[in-house]
Amino acid sequence: MIKNIILITSLLFLFSCNNGMLSSNNKVEVDTVHSEEYEYIQLQVKMHKAYTLLKAFNSGAISQEEYDQLKKELI
């Protein structure tokens, strides 16, 4: 039972890391318009991710080194 859970979890992790592995190579390029609203939404997303990282660090789920590295990648 535990082996099945570990197998499924690892497969989900592997497939989530390989976004384009199963998709076709025909990608449509879309021009994005960076308006003030878009920038504001992106800032909110970054703030939420930073807060989530801080909560994980404070709860002991990640170490100081991991926290610093993830925060540096985010910012």
C-alpha atoms as one frame of an Amber mdcrd trajectory, in Angstrom:
protein
   0.000   0.000   0.000   2.751   2.435   0.952   4.723   1.451  -2.161   1.730
   2.360  -4.332   1.386   5.770  -2.669   5.099   6.493  -3.100   4.992   5.348
  -6.736   1.979   7.509  -7.588   3.416  10.527  -5.793   6.766  10.202  -7.549
   5.093   9.817 -10.944   2.982  12.911 -10.346   6.100  14.827  -9.343   8.011
  13.697 -12.428   5.190  14.552 -14.809   4.659  17.947 -13.208   8.349  18.781
 -13.700   8.269  17.809 -17.390   5.654  20.211 -18.732   6.360  19.742 -22.419
   7.166  16.054 -22.408   3.743  14.844 -23.489   2.610  17.926 -25.374   3.209
  18.554 -29.035   5.972  20.787 -30.323   3.497  22.992 -32.204   3.273  25.927
 -29.840   1.400  29.056 -30.727   3.198  32.252 -29.819   0.922  34.785 -28.196
   1.862  38.417 -27.770   1.276  39.417 -24.187   0.254  42.902 -23.279   1.864
  44.035 -20.055  -0.559  46.503 -18.618  -0.547  47.974 -15.133  -3.215  45.485
 -14.089  -1.092  42.569 -15.279   1.943  43.844 -13.384  -0.186  44.300 -10.249
  -1.487  40.733 -10.468   2.052  39.391 -10.946   3.171  41.342  -7.871   0.315
  39.858  -5.842   1.287  36.348  -6.957   4.912  36.932  -5.924   3.821  38.299
  -2.544   1.631  35.250  -1.965   4.497  32.898  -2.851   6.856  34.803  -0.536
   4.323  34.562   2.295   3.907  30.836   1.671   7.687  30.387   1.798   7.849
  32.300   5.078   5.096  30.131   6.575   6.920  26.975   5.481  10.163  28.257
   6.997   8.495  29.241  10.279   6.801  25.854  10.578  10.099  24.039  10.005
   9.108  22.479   6.687  12.138  23.972   4.935  15.598  24.923   6.182  17.195
  28.365   6.216  19.303  27.533   3.162  16.270  26.333   1.190  14.297  29.398
   2.240  17.081  31.766   1.160  17.516  29.998  -2.179  13.785  29.922  -2.995
  13.342  33.541  -1.937  16.280  34.575  -4.138  14.764  32.704  -7.124  11.391
  34.321  -6.501  12.679  37.850  -6.268
